[in-house]
Amino acid sequence: MAPAAGMRFAAGMSLSKATRTVSIARHEGAASDVRDDAIAAEEPLEIRVGGHSVAVVMRTPGHDRELAAGFLVTEGIVRRREEVLDLIYCKSDGGQPEENILNVVLAPGATVDLARLTRHVFTSSSCGVCSKATIAAVQAQFPAIPRPLMPRRTVLAALPEKLRAAQAAFAVTGGLHASALFDTEGGLRVVREDVGRHNALDKVVGHEFFAERLPLADTILLVSGRVSFEIMQKALAAGIPAVAAISAPTSAAVEFARASGQALVGFLRGERMNVYAGTLAG
């Protein structure tokens, strides 16, 4: 499957990194043939902090620095850009970069609670980091939104089409999730794709972390899949006041959004949408 006309990959993610080509048997009715098919790439990324291994995430290669930074931000380990000096790929015994091992170099004087991180031994692309037992535990670390946002219905209605137009890797594979950050007027700030919903969001947060724009007040997050508790927790960690989804939210996501002062919209399909938390403007 080829990319749609006019689509290109965002900086940091190339077609060769995001996809793999495999030989398949294609059946359609009584006819069949053998052909090549592009599928989404999924590889482990080991994240180290100061040389200490803290997590392994199954991700789509590309934007790895953003993924690692966003992961640390949404886990409450790093809050400010000045805490991170650099993120570098580790080297093999032969001196070549290990593209699946990334080390976070902290700035002088910056410290992290490694005991908190070492609980996350393995993170699959589907489940995310499932370590927060209650909403109260999360809010003790990340305060509720101080100024709720009321997105306009007309702005929300236009977002899914803008997201689809920016999903270059999905157009090739049909197998990637996406997270996109918009301003209150519907202007696209950044979109990231990954086999993991949580990874795509962490990449978005990492992008804004490097741009020194956290917390992300007056922004709207749109995700291509369902909204879970973890998606809402990560959005709150980044200060995102409004979350919308093409699909459904979970009960825990709704409860979390209402307790955290976040707007939450699900089943966003053009002018039809369900409001689960918060209030929309006309």
N, C-alpha and C positions, 0 to 999 in steps of 0.2 A: 504494500500500500504506500503510495507516495504522499508527501505533504501537500496540503491544499495550496492552491495558487496564492501567492502573496504572503504565505506564512514563513516565518523564520524562527530559529531557536534563540532564546535569550542568551546573553553573554554568560558563559560558565556552563552551559549545557549544549552539547553538540549531538547530532543525530547518531554518531558512532558511539557516544557514551550512553545515550538514553535508550538505545535499542540493541537487540541482537537479532540476527537472521537465522532462522531454522528451516529445515526442509519438512514439509507436511504433506499428508495425503488429503486432498480436498474432494469431498463427495457432495454432489448436488443431484438429487434424484438418482437415476441409474448411471449418471456420468461421474467419472472420477479422474483425477490427475494428480501428479506430484509437482509441487511448486514451492518456492521460497516464501516465507511469511515473516514480517517484522513483529517482534514481541518486545514488551517493556523489559529493560534490563533491571536486575535485582542483585545486588552484591552487598556483603557486609562492610560496614565502616566502623572501625574501632576508634573511639574518641579517647584521647589521653589528655590529662591536665598535668602539666609539669612533669611529664614522663610517666605518670601513673594512669593505668588503664581504668576508665570509669564507666564505659558503656560500649556496647556493640549494637548498632542499628542496621537493619536491613533496608537499604535505600536504593534509589536510582542514582547512579553516579552523575555528578554535576552539581555545582553550587555547594560543595562539601564544606567549605569554610563557613558559609551562611548556615548550613544545617547544624554544624557543631556549635556555633555561637548562639543560634536560636534555641537549641536544646538547653544550653547552660542558662540562658535567660529565662526560659519558661519553667525550668526547674528551680529558679530562684538562687542559682549559684553565682551568676554574674549579673550585675545591674547596669553598670556604666561602661562605655566604650574604653575609657582610660584604664580600666582594670586588665584589659587584654593587650599585650604587646604585639603578638603575632600568632598566626596559626600556620603550621608547616607540616608537610608530609614527612613522615619518618623515612629513613633510608635503610635499604637492605644491606646485607654484609658486603655486597658488591658495590655499594655506594649509589645505587639507583633509588629514586623515590618510590616508596610503597604507597600506591594510590588508594589503598584501603585502610591506611593507618594515619590518623591526623592528630598532631600534638598541639594543644593550646598552651602557648607560652604566656604566663601571667606577667604583668608589669611589676617592677620592683615595689615591694610593699603590699601588693594585693594578695589576699589570702582567700581560700575557699574551704568549705566543709567537705572534705573528701569522704568522710564517714557517711554523709547523706547520699552522695553519688554512688558509692560502691554497692548500694542496694540494687542498682540497675545493671545487673550482670548481662542481661540480654533483652533486647527490645525488638519484637517482630515488626514488620511493616504494617501489619493489620491491627495489632492491639494497642500499640503505643506504650507509654510508660505508666503502668497502672499501679501507682504507689500511694495515692492520696485516698484515705479511707472516708473522709467526710468533708462536706463543704466548709465546716468550721475550721478544719485543719488547713485547708487551702487559704481561706480568708485571713488566717493568722499570719500568713506569709505575704499574701497579695491583697491589699485593701480593695473594697468595693469601688465601683466607678463613682467619682465624686460629682460628676455632672452628666446625668443621663443624656443620651442622644436620641432624638426623634427623627429617624430618616423619613424622607418623603417617598410616598408610594410610587410616584412617577420615576424617581431616581432608581429605586429598587427594581422596578419592572424592566428597566433597560440593562441591568447588570448581567444576567445570564448570557445574553448574546455577545456582550463584550468579552466575557470569560471564554466562551466557545471560540471566538475569533483569535484568542491569544494562546489556545492550547495546541501548540504545534506538535508536541510529542504525542499527545492523545490522538491527533488526526492521523498519525502514522501507525500507532499500535492499538488504539482503543482500550488500553489497559493502564492508564495512569490517572491518579487523582490530581486535583488542582486546588490551590488556595490563591485568592487574589485580594489585594487591598485597594480600596477606592476611597477618594475623598467624598465629602458630603454632596458634591455636585455630580458624582458618578465618574469622575476622572480616574483612570487606572493608574495606580502608583507602581505596583509590582505584581507579577504573577509567577508562581513557581509550581512545577509538576513533580510528582514522585509516586512510586508504587504505594507508599504509605501516606495516609491522610495526615497523620501527625507530622511526618517529615516535611510535607509540602508546606504546612503552616510554620514549622520551625525555620524553614528556608526563608519564608517571607519575613519573619521576625528577625532573623539574622541579617537580612538585607537592610532592614531599617535600623538595626543595632549599629552596623558599620557606618550608616549615614547619620548616626547620632540624632535620631528622631524619636526615640522612646522617651516617655510613654506615648502611645499612638492615639491621642485624643482626637475627636472629630474624624474618625475613619470608620469605614464599613468593611468587614471581612466577608467575602463570599467563598464558600467551599462547595466543591462539586458533588460531594457525597452526603452521607448523613452527619448529624452533629451529635457527638458524644460528650460525656462529662469532661473528658480529657481535652477536647477541642475548646470547650468553654473555659477550662482552667488555663490553657495556654494563651487564649485570647485575653483573659483577664491579666495574666502576668505581663503581657505587653501593653496593657492599658487600652485595649480595643473595646469601645462601648457598644458596638452593634455587630451582630453576626447573622448572616443569612445563608441559607442552604438550598440547593436544588432539590434535595431529598428531605427526609424526616429527622427530627431531633429525638433523642431518647428522653425518658422521664427524668433521669438524673440531670441531663443537660438543661431541661426546662426549669427544674428546681434550682439549679445552680445559677442560671441567668436571672431568675426573679430575686434571688437572695443577693446577687452581686450588682444589681442595677444595670444589667446589660439588656439591650433589645435583642430579641431572638425571633427570626422569621424562618419558617420552613416551607417546603413545597413551593418554592418561588418559580413559577412558570408563567412568565409574561405578567399580565395584570392580575393573575390569581396568586394569592399567597396566604399563608396562615401565620398569624401573629401569636406567639406563645409567651412572650414576655416583652414588657415595655409598651410604648405607644408610637404609632406612626403619625407623621404630619400629612396634611392633605395634598 
